[in-house]
Amino acid sequence: MNTVLYVVIPCYNEQEVLPITSGLFLNELTDLIGKGKISDDSRILFVNDGSRDSTWDLIRKLAGEDPHFLGISQSRNRGHQNAVLAGLMEAMPYADITISIDCDGQDDITAMEKMVDAYHQGAEVVYGVRSSRKTDTFFKRTTAQLFYKLLNGMGVEAVYNHADYRLVSSRVLRAFADYKEVNLFLRGMFPLVGFNSTSVYYERHERMAGESHYPLSKMLALAFEGITSLSTAPLHLIMVLGCLISGLSFIGVLWAIIMQVLGRTTAGWASMVCILCFLGGIQLISIGILGEYIGKVYLETKHRPRYIISQKTWEEAEPVHKDPPPNT
């Protein structure tokens, strides 16, 4: 089989887990090569996202020990989504298909074979979807489910229980390259590209080593990024809320006038303070949402690069390997 696969793996401070999972990724790749499902020119591409530990040194060491390992390093930390994008765009000229997966080993690596099989059966995009969330805490499981429902309710085409474990063909990547926005939410953007797609279901495991780099604050930030990057529903909600409050206020004015005419008014500061605080809070929230969208427009108009690659392992090799990745 001449299908060239590049496995794109973003890494940020993964010195503890990388020595463990790198061997698992290589075993899966060589197994697929041995079964004739992909070409021996297939590679594992690590993307160092500005790590502050020895992650990049480990990637360089792996690349020196086995030609199936490659690595690129960003000039600074740009975040998970930008790291995935950098790897995909770097792999695009050389690969027929790419599979993006996290470095921590939580996603079932053996599901790659099902993804490759689905590609050979005609799928251009194959989403890795968790079959259950039993390994999550109750809080994380509940909030994640609410998040996906909220996304779908706001018109975002997100695959339920899918993160960034997916197979994408080179044809889809070339079309996706035309999406130039700076504010990235890849799991909601790939469905916009279209093409024939399917899903592969797998069990998610516990992290093999190290600590998660996605605390609650980052998860909430990603959720908000997804909603505001792909949906204008919050702006419509502001208008609906404004109309509702205006209607209630109009009723309140009529009630106050009627009470004044009937001579039944009583002085009371508590009710007035409550109303003012409520309206003030709604206004501040509305201004904040508007500001978030305006800020995104501001960032988009700058057209800054979404990632900058400062180092590539194959450019550090002997001169014979200074062209595109070795053996490709």
C-alpha positions, 0 to 999 in steps of 0.5 A: 500500500502506497498510502503515506500516513503522518501521525501528528502529536502536539507536545507541551511539557511531556517529558514524563509521558513521551518516553512511554507513548513514543514506543506505542506510537511507533509500534502501531505505525510499524504494525500498520506498515507490516500489514500493508495498510500504509507506506514505509514512508509514513512518519510520526511528527511530534510538534513541540509547543514551546515546552519548558522542560526537556520535551524537545531534547527527547524528540530530537533524540527519538528522531536520531534513533529512528527515521520514522520519528520527526519533530518540529518546534514552535518558537513559543507556546501557542496553545494546543489548537495552533500546535495541531494546525502547525503539524497538519500544515507541515505534514500536508505536502508529504502525507496522503492522510494525517491522524492527530492525537494527543501525546498522553496515551489516553486516546486508544492508539489502536483505533488508528487502524480502524481509521485507516480502514475507514479511509480506504473504504472511502471516508475523507475524515474519520472522527475518533469518538469516545464511546463512554466517559466513565473515566471522567469525574462526575463534574467533568462528564456532566460539563462536557456533555452540556458543552456539546449540547450547547454547541449544537444548540447554537448551530455549531457543527460539532461531533458529540464526544469528539476532541482532536483525535481524527484522520484527515485526507490530504484533499481535505487538508488542502481545502482546510488550508483556505480557512485563515482565521486566527481563533481556532476551534478545530473540532468545530471547523473540520465539519465545515469543510465537508467531504465524506466522513464517518466516526470510529468509537474507542475507550479513553484511558487514564493518562499514562504519566505526568499531569494533565495540561488542561485544567478547568480554566483552560477547558472553559476558555476552549469552550468559550473560544468554540462558541464565539469563534463559530457562532453568533448566537450569543449576539442574538441572545443579547437582542432577545434578552434586551427585548424581554427586559424592555417589555418587562420594564414597560409593564413596570412603568405602566404599573408605577403610573397606575399605582401613582394615580390610585395613590397607593405608592410607597417609598422603597429603596430595596426594590429600586436597588435590586432592579438597578443591579439586575439591569446593570449586570445584564448590561455589563454581560452584554457589553462583555460579549460584544467586546469578545466578538470585537476583540476577535475581529481585531485579532483577525484583521492583524493577519498574524501568523498562527504558528512559527516553526523555529526548528525541524529535526530533519534540518539538524541532520546530515546535509543529505537529509536537509530536504523534506523529511527523511526518506519521503 
